[in-house]
Amino acid sequence: MSSVAVRLEGVKVRFETVVLAFDCTVRAGEIVGVAGASGSGKSTLFNVIAGFEAPDRGAVRIFGEEMAGRPPSERPVSVVFQENNLFAHLDVATNVGLGISPSLRLRSADLKRVDEALERVGLVGFGRRLPPTLSGGERQRVALARAVVRHRPLLLLDEPFAALDPGMRAEMRELLADLHREEGNTILMITHHPEDLRQLSDSVLFLDQGHILVHDPLDRFLERRDTAAINRFLGNA
C-alpha cells in the first residue's frame, strides 16, 4: 500500500459565490487534525475525499489510486459523522452490521465481527438496545464500531465528540487512540477543540476561507503565532 494515504492536487469546488481550493498530502498511518472556523471548508474537504461531492477540477488520490468517478461505496474510506447517523428503529447490532452489508445479509462470521467490534468499543451486551436508549457517548461508540467492522484504511471523523461532555470526550479520545494503534489506519478528524489536537494528532490541516492555510506537524502548529485565524483557534493572546 502507498505510503501516502491522501493526495489532493489542484482540487477546486465551486459554489455560487466562492471557490474552495485544496492541495495537500497526508501520510499513511497518521492521525491528522482538521481545524478552522465554521464555514472554512472542512466538511467540503471531507465530502470530496469520501466521494459525496465531485470536485470541479483537480485530482483526488487515495493510497495512490485516482478516485474520479468512484462512488463512496467503492472508496477505501469510512466516515463517522457528528450526528452518528444511527437508525433509531434498528438495534445496535443491526446498525453495526450495516457497515458490513447495507442489505443486512450477514453470515455467522459477520455476526461474530459485529460482536467483536462492540467488545472493542466497550459495548458488550448492548447489541439488542435501540439507539434512543443510549447516551451520546454510547451512540458515538456504536458509530465507531460500525466503522471498525468495515476495515477501511482511511477513517474520516466529522466532529465525532461535539455533543460530549469533557469527561466523555477524554474517554472517546482514548478509545480512538487505542483503535488506531490496533488498526494502523489513517485518520482525519475535524475538531473545534485544540485539546483534541494535542491529545491525538500527529499533524494539523488548518483551513481558512476555503483554502488549506497550513499543514504542520503538531508541535510546529502549536507554536505558531503568525496567523490571526490560528491564534484565535488556539486562544493565543
Stockholm file with secondary structure:
# STOCKHOLM 1.0

chainA/1-237         MSSVAVRLEGVKVRFETVVLAFDCTVRAGEIVGVAGASGSGKSTLFNVIAGFEAPDRGAVRIFGEEMAGRPPSERPVSVVFQENNLFAHLDVATNVGLGISPSLRLRSADLKRVDEALERVGLVGFGRRLPPTLSGGERQRVALARAVVRHRPLLLLDEPFAALDPGMRAEMRELLADLHREEGNTILMITHHPEDLRQLSDSVLFLDQGHILVHDPLDRFLERRDTAAINRFLGNA
#=GR chainA/1-237 SS CCSEEEEEEEEEEECSSCEEEEEEEEETTCEEEEECCTTSSHHHHHHHHHTSSCCSEEEEEETTEECTTCCGGGSSEEEECTTTTCCTTSCHHHHHHTTTCTTCCCCHHHHHHHHHHHHHTTCTTCTTCCGGGSCHHHHHHHHHHHHHHHTCSEEEEESTTTTSCHHHHHHHHHHHHHHHHHHCCEEEEECSCHHHHHHHCSEEEEEETTEEEEEEEHHHHHHCCSCHHHHHHHTCC
#=GC SS_cons         CCSEEEEEEEEEEECSSCEEEEEEEEETTCEEEEECCTTSSHHHHHHHHHTSSCCSEEEEEETTEECTTCCGGGSSEEEECTTTTCCTTSCHHHHHHTTTCTTCCCCHHHHHHHHHHHHHTTCTTCTTCCGGGSCHHHHHHHHHHHHHHHTCSEEEEESTTTTSCHHHHHHHHHHHHHHHHHHCCEEEEECSCHHHHHHHCSEEEEEETTEEEEEEEHHHHHHCCSCHHHHHHHTCC
//
